Amino acid sequence: MPFSMMTGRNVKKNLKITAALIFFNFILIFNCVRDGIRLGYPAFRFEENQVVTFLSALLLGLTGWSSLINYRLLHSSQTGRKFWLFSFFGFLYLCLDEYFMAHEGIDDLVASLFRRETTHLEMDGITIAGFGLLALLVCWFFRKEIFRDRSFLFFLAVGGICLAGTIFFDLFKQLGVWGIVVEESFKIVGVSSFFSGYSLALFSTITQVCFLKAKP
């Protein structure tokens, strides 16, 4: 079942979705920073169990379910179909990890292999980089499936760039509170980009399935 290529109509659709993403993330980040400043700590809403973390977990969960539905809709003979199943498990884990802070425990475990004292060791960036590398390998293996839909590829690339930004700023803890704001801002933009891309892929599959069923 081939995916649609990027036509002029698709470009306009992508631009509209991109504009909506920029607007959503700008309003979210602006209000979180403003509320944090009012409370005396600009990064407050970006901390664990706060607004940004909750929204990130929600979007990751929805992205995972979109991928699972896409997997179920595609025919069993579809080349690269398993990519969507791998994506489901990946995003489901990331959702649970984001909400329950599982990777912090992994950070301490990894750090304990090198030092007894782990209180002041910051391993988040290394752990996230490991997840990113694994995702990159999966994407490379299923690259033919990904390149079939240029719209999906675009939002996947944006999400990947934002993930790299999250890793980069996590390595510079000396930036203090504003470093946390920038790091978490990259994360929410990346997560919302993944959600947009996987949602578009699902809608494309639904459209094609309905078209095939309507054919005489």
QUIBELGI-V633548 format. One record per backbone hydrogen bond with DSSP energy under -0.5 kcal/mol. CO is the residue of the C=O (numbers start at 0). NH is the residue of the N-H. If there is no record, write none. Layout:
co->(CO/CO)
nh->(NH/NH)
This chain:
co->(3/4/6/7/8/9/10/11/12/13/14/15/16/17/18/19/20/21/22/23/24/25/26/27/28/29/30/31/32/33/34/35/35/36/40/42/43/44/46/46/49/50/51/52/53/54/55/56/57/58/59/60/61/62/63/64/65/66/67/68/69/74/77/79/80/80/81/82/83/84/85/86/87/88/89/90/91/92/93/94/95/96/96/100/100/101/101/102/103/104/105/106/107/108/109/110/110/115/117/120/122/123/124/125/126/127/128/129/130/131/132/133/134/135/136/137/139/141/141/142/143/144/145/147/148/149/150/151/152/153/154/155/156/157/158/159/160/161/162/163/164/165/166/167/168/171/172/174/175/175/176/177/178/179/180/181/182/183/184/185/186/187/188/189/190/191/192/193/194/195/196/197/198/199/200/201/202/203/204/205/206/207/208/209/210)
nh->(149/6/10/11/12/13/14/15/16/17/18/19/20/21/22/23/24/25/26/27/28/29/30/31/32/33/34/35/36/37/38/39/40/39/43/45/46/51/49/52/53/54/55/56/57/58/59/60/61/62/63/64/65/66/67/68/69/70/71/72/73/77/80/82/83/84/85/86/87/88/89/90/91/92/93/94/95/96/97/98/99/100/101/103/104/104/105/106/107/108/109/110/111/112/112/113/114/117/120/122/126/127/128/129/130/131/132/133/134/135/136/137/138/139/140/141/142/144/145/146/147/147/148/149/152/153/154/155/156/157/158/159/160/161/162/163/164/165/166/167/168/169/170/170/171/174/175/177/178/179/180/181/182/183/184/185/186/187/188/189/190/191/192/193/194/195/196/197/198/199/200/201/202/203/204/205/206/207/208/209/210/211/212/213/214)
